[in-house]
Every structure is written in C-alpha cells, then in structure tokens.
C-alpha cells in the first residue's frame, strides 16, 4: 500500500492534470493531494474512491502489483461496446493495460446525424481512421470530411470536434495520447 501515492502521481501526470484540476474533480483539497502524492499523508478509502472515479479506474488499480495490472492482448471476446453518460457514442476499448501506458486506442461508433456539442482541447495527439461511413472533423476552425478508408491526425491542443452528418452509422478507429480508460 506504500506505492499508492506513486500510482496517484503517475496517473495524474499521464493524464496531464494539475493538482488543481484533480482537486476540482475529486472535491479533495490541492494541499491534501500534494501531501498524498509525496507520501506525507494517509488516505481514507472514501478519498481513494473519489480519486479512482476521477481517473476512471477501478479502486483495485491502486492495490494491484505491476505484474497483476499487466495485460497486452485484448481478444475479440473482450471487445464489448460501452457508452458514457455524456455522449451517445459507443466505444470499444482496444488498448492493453500496463504501467506508464501513453496510448489509448478505441473503436468509436457514431449514430446517424450525431453532432458533438462542444470543442475539446487538451494535451497530446489524436489519430482517427474511418472504418465505415464519413465523419466531419473540425480542427482549429477548419472542416474536414473524412471518408471511409481515410484518416486524420492532429495535435489535441487545437480546438476540435467531430460529427456524423450522414444518415447511417459511422465507425472510427481512434488512437490518442490522452488516456481515457
């Protein structure tokens, strides 16, 4: 349990979050989080749960040994669609699990006529390959209609979004350097 503070600091840095941003996400003070990351404060299980939720990891992540938390191969049977409350997109996680992972890979399924309601902007890079359909990307104010078999790759710090203006479902392969799951 001594390495929990290291895992918290590692996750925060991997996700390019400041202590203030993590504080806002968890409701825990920045000072407490700073002490925690340095190993200078103990941690209640309820606080650890808030941190796990903010990072979207299971609380057991903090107790796993690096060997137990290692998974390289994702079989077809493990690739299940899931949804996030804030979007109608369906996601299929393709990335393995191991310490210091920097890439997130997903299949993203967009419903017909689906629009994104806000621009994202964050550290990292994003690469998308359209497997099926067509997706309209807006990157730094410029629109790109990316068709089946085509790709787009851009720095995530530029304001960006995407939508499916078609009357049929679109499917994308997404690889990015911001860890989401």
Sine and cosine of phi, psi and omega as CSV:
sin_phi,cos_phi,sin_psi,cos_psi,sin_omega,cos_omega
0.00,0.00,-0.19,0.98,-0.01,-1.00
-0.91,0.42,-0.42,0.91,-0.08,-1.00
-1.00,-0.04,0.13,0.99,0.02,-1.00
-0.86,0.51,-0.69,0.72,-0.02,-1.00
-0.88,0.48,-0.59,0.81,0.03,-1.00
-0.93,0.37,-0.64,0.77,0.01,-1.00
-0.92,0.40,-0.61,0.79,0.03,-1.00
-0.90,0.43,-0.74,0.67,0.00,-1.00
-0.88,0.47,-0.68,0.73,-0.01,-1.00
-0.88,0.48,-0.72,0.69,0.02,-1.00
-0.89,0.45,-0.68,0.74,-0.01,-1.00
-0.88,0.48,-0.69,0.72,-0.01,-1.00
-0.94,0.33,-0.63,0.78,0.04,-1.00
-0.86,0.51,-0.57,0.82,-0.05,-1.00
-1.00,-0.08,0.13,0.99,0.05,-1.00
0.82,0.57,0.70,0.72,0.03,-1.00
-0.97,-0.24,0.60,-0.80,0.15,-0.99
-1.00,0.09,0.24,-0.97,0.09,-1.00
-0.87,0.49,-0.60,0.80,0.01,-1.00
-0.89,0.45,-0.70,0.71,0.01,-1.00
-0.90,0.44,-0.67,0.74,0.05,-1.00
-0.91,0.42,-0.61,0.79,0.06,-1.00
-0.87,0.50,-0.72,0.69,0.02,-1.00
-0.88,0.47,-0.59,0.81,-0.03,-1.00
-0.96,0.27,-0.50,0.87,-0.11,-0.99
-0.97,-0.26,-0.37,0.93,-0.11,-0.99
0.99,0.17,0.10,1.00,0.04,-1.00
-1.00,-0.08,0.55,-0.83,-0.07,-1.00
-0.93,0.36,0.50,-0.86,0.04,-1.00
-0.88,0.47,-0.61,0.79,0.04,-1.00
-0.89,0.46,-0.68,0.73,0.04,-1.00
-0.89,0.45,-0.70,0.71,-0.01,-1.00
-0.89,0.45,-0.62,0.79,0.04,-1.00
-0.89,0.46,-0.73,0.68,0.05,-1.00
-0.87,0.49,-0.66,0.75,-0.02,-1.00
-0.88,0.48,-0.74,0.68,-0.01,-1.00
-0.89,0.45,-0.47,0.88,0.03,-1.00
-1.00,0.07,-0.05,1.00,-0.01,-1.00
0.98,0.20,0.31,0.95,-0.06,-1.00
-0.99,-0.15,0.11,0.99,0.00,-1.00
-0.61,-0.79,0.55,-0.83,0.09,-1.00
-0.99,0.12,0.19,-0.98,-0.16,-0.99
-0.69,-0.73,0.80,-0.60,0.10,-1.00
-0.98,0.20,0.48,-0.88,-0.01,-1.00
-0.87,0.49,-0.54,0.84,0.01,-1.00
-0.92,0.39,-0.60,0.80,0.05,-1.00
-0.94,0.35,-0.64,0.77,0.03,-1.00
-0.89,0.45,-0.60,0.80,0.03,-1.00
-0.90,0.44,-0.65,0.76,0.05,-1.00
-0.88,0.47,-0.66,0.75,0.00,-1.00
-0.92,0.38,-0.70,0.72,0.03,-1.00
-0.87,0.50,-0.69,0.72,0.02,-1.00
-0.89,0.46,-0.65,0.76,0.00,-1.00
-0.89,0.46,-0.59,0.81,0.01,-1.00
-1.00,0.02,-0.06,1.00,-0.03,-1.00
0.84,0.54,0.71,0.71,0.10,-0.99
-0.83,-0.55,0.41,-0.91,0.09,-1.00
-0.94,0.33,0.59,-0.81,-0.03,-1.00
-0.85,0.53,-0.45,0.89,0.01,-1.00
-0.92,0.40,-0.30,0.96,0.05,-1.00
-0.80,0.60,-0.62,0.78,-0.08,-1.00
-0.97,0.25,-0.24,0.97,-0.01,-1.00
-0.96,-0.28,-0.23,0.97,-0.01,-1.00
-0.94,0.34,0.59,-0.81,0.16,-0.99
-0.97,0.23,0.41,-0.91,0.00,-1.00
-0.81,0.59,-0.62,0.79,0.00,-1.00
-0.91,0.42,-0.65,0.76,-0.02,-1.00
-0.95,0.32,-0.39,0.92,-0.04,-1.00
-1.00,-0.09,0.29,0.96,-0.08,-1.00
-0.97,-0.23,0.80,-0.60,0.06,-1.00
-0.51,-0.86,0.90,-0.43,-0.04,-1.00
-0.99,-0.12,-0.67,0.74,-0.12,-0.99
-0.99,-0.13,0.72,-0.69,0.08,-1.00
-0.89,-0.46,0.95,-0.32,-0.02,-1.00
-0.96,0.27,0.32,-0.95,0.02,-1.00
-0.84,0.54,-0.62,0.78,-0.03,-1.00
-0.92,0.38,-0.35,0.94,0.02,-1.00
-1.00,0.04,-0.16,0.99,-0.06,-1.00
-1.00,0.04,1.00,0.04,-0.04,-1.00
-0.96,-0.29,0.61,-0.79,0.08,-1.00
-0.94,0.34,0.62,-0.79,0.14,-0.99
-0.59,-0.81,0.31,-0.95,-0.05,-1.00
-0.81,-0.58,0.44,-0.90,0.09,-1.00
-0.93,-0.36,0.63,-0.78,-0.07,-1.00
-0.80,0.60,-0.57,0.82,-0.12,-0.99
-0.99,0.15,-0.04,1.00,-0.06,-1.00
-0.54,-0.84,0.39,-0.92,0.07,-1.00
-1.00,-0.03,-0.03,1.00,0.02,-1.00
-0.90,0.44,0.60,-0.80,0.18,-0.98
-0.99,-0.16,0.61,-0.80,-0.02,-1.00
-0.83,-0.56,0.53,-0.85,0.16,-0.99
-0.77,-0.64,0.89,-0.45,-0.04,-1.00
-0.97,0.23,0.77,-0.64,0.00,-1.00
-0.91,-0.41,-0.28,0.96,-0.10,-1.00
-0.96,0.29,0.52,-0.86,0.15,-0.99
-0.97,0.25,-0.02,-1.00,0.03,-1.00
-0.79,-0.61,0.85,-0.53,0.09,-1.00
-0.24,-0.97,0.31,-0.95,-0.02,-1.00
-0.88,0.48,0.59,-0.81,0.06,-1.00
0.89,0.45,0.42,0.91,0.07,-1.00
-0.91,0.42,0.66,-0.75,0.00,-1.00
-0.87,-0.49,-0.23,0.97,0.00,-1.00
-0.96,-0.28,0.62,-0.79,0.14,-0.99
-0.89,-0.46,0.79,-0.61,0.05,-1.00
-0.81,-0.58,0.71,-0.71,-0.09,-1.00
-0.57,-0.82,0.42,-0.91,0.31,-0.95
-0.99,-0.17,0.75,-0.66,0.00,-1.00
-0.89,-0.45,0.77,-0.63,0.02,-1.00
-0.92,-0.38,0.85,-0.53,0.00,-1.00
-0.97,-0.25,0.76,-0.64,0.06,-1.00
-0.91,0.41,0.37,-0.93,0.06,-1.00
-0.84,0.54,0.64,-0.77,0.05,-1.00
0.83,0.55,0.49,0.87,-0.02,-1.00
-1.00,0.08,0.73,-0.68,0.03,-1.00
-0.88,-0.47,0.55,-0.83,0.11,-0.99
-1.00,0.03,0.64,-0.76,-0.15,-0.99
-0.99,-0.13,-0.02,1.00,-0.01,-1.00
-0.44,-0.90,0.40,-0.92,0.07,-1.00
-1.00,0.06,0.64,-0.77,0.12,-0.99
-0.99,-0.12,0.41,-0.91,0.13,-0.99
-0.32,-0.95,0.85,-0.52,-0.06,-1.00
-0.30,-0.95,0.13,-0.99,0.01,-1.00
-0.93,0.37,0.43,-0.90,0.13,-0.99
0.92,-0.38,-0.27,-0.96,0.01,-1.00
-0.72,-0.69,0.40,-0.92,0.07,-1.00
-0.70,-0.71,0.66,-0.75,0.07,-1.00
-0.79,-0.62,0.74,-0.67,0.05,-1.00
-0.77,-0.64,0.65,-0.76,0.09,-1.00
-0.81,-0.59,0.82,-0.57,-0.04,-1.00
-0.99,0.12,0.91,-0.42,0.01,-1.00
-0.99,0.13,-0.63,0.77,-0.06,-1.00
-0.55,-0.84,0.69,-0.72,0.08,-1.00
1.00,0.05,-0.50,-0.86,0.00,-1.00
-0.57,-0.82,0.63,-0.78,0.01,-1.00
-0.76,-0.65,0.73,-0.69,0.04,-1.00
-1.00,-0.09,0.89,-0.45,0.06,-1.00
-0.98,-0.20,0.63,-0.78,0.19,-0.98
-0.88,-0.47,0.89,-0.46,-0.03,-1.00
-0.82,-0.58,0.89,-0.45,0.01,-1.00
0.81,0.58,0.64,0.77,0.06,-1.00
1.00,0.08,-0.10,0.99,-0.01,-1.00
-0.97,-0.23,0.73,-0.68,-0.02,-1.00
-1.00,-0.04,0.63,-0.78,0.05,-1.00
-0.73,-0.69,0.85,-0.52,0.12,-0.99
-1.00,-0.01,0.96,-0.29,-0.08,-1.00
-0.98,-0.17,0.90,-0.44,-0.10,-1.00
-0.99,-0.10,0.23,-0.97,0.04,-1.00
-0.74,0.67,0.77,-0.64,0.00,-1.00
1.00,0.04,-0.03,1.00,0.02,-1.00
-0.95,-0.31,0.25,-0.97,-0.03,-1.00
-0.67,-0.74,0.23,-0.97,0.09,-1.00
-0.59,-0.81,0.62,-0.79,-0.05,-1.00
-0.60,-0.80,0.80,-0.60,-0.08,-1.00
-0.47,-0.88,0.33,-0.94,0.09,-1.00
-0.96,0.28,0.74,-0.67,-0.08,-1.00
-0.93,0.36,-0.25,0.97,0.00,-1.00
-0.94,0.35,-0.34,0.94,0.07,-1.00
-0.97,0.25,0.64,-0.77,0.07,-1.00
-0.85,0.52,0.73,-0.69,-0.06,-1.00
-0.47,-0.88,0.42,-0.91,0.14,-0.99
-0.35,-0.94,0.07,-1.00,0.04,-1.00
-0.52,-0.86,0.35,-0.94,0.02,-1.00
-0.48,-0.88,0.34,-0.94,0.09,-1.00
-0.94,-0.34,0.99,-0.16,-0.03,-1.00
-0.99,0.13,-0.02,1.00,-0.07,-1.00
-0.99,0.13,0.28,-0.96,0.04,-1.00
-1.00,0.02,0.15,0.99,0.04,-1.00
-0.73,-0.68,0.31,-0.95,-0.02,-1.00
-0.89,0.47,0.57,-0.82,0.09,-1.00
-0.86,-0.52,0.55,-0.83,-0.03,-1.00
-0.79,-0.62,0.72,-0.69,-0.04,-1.00
-0.82,-0.58,0.53,-0.85,0.28,-0.96
-0.99,-0.12,0.79,-0.61,-0.02,-1.00
-0.86,-0.51,0.77,-0.64,0.11,-0.99
-0.77,-0.64,0.83,-0.55,-0.04,-1.00
-0.64,-0.77,0.28,-0.96,0.01,-1.00
-0.99,-0.12,0.08,1.00,0.13,-0.99
-0.99,-0.14,0.87,-0.49,0.01,-1.00
-0.97,0.25,0.75,-0.67,-0.01,-1.00
-0.93,-0.38,-0.67,0.75,-0.10,-1.00
-0.83,-0.56,0.00,0.00,0.00,0.00
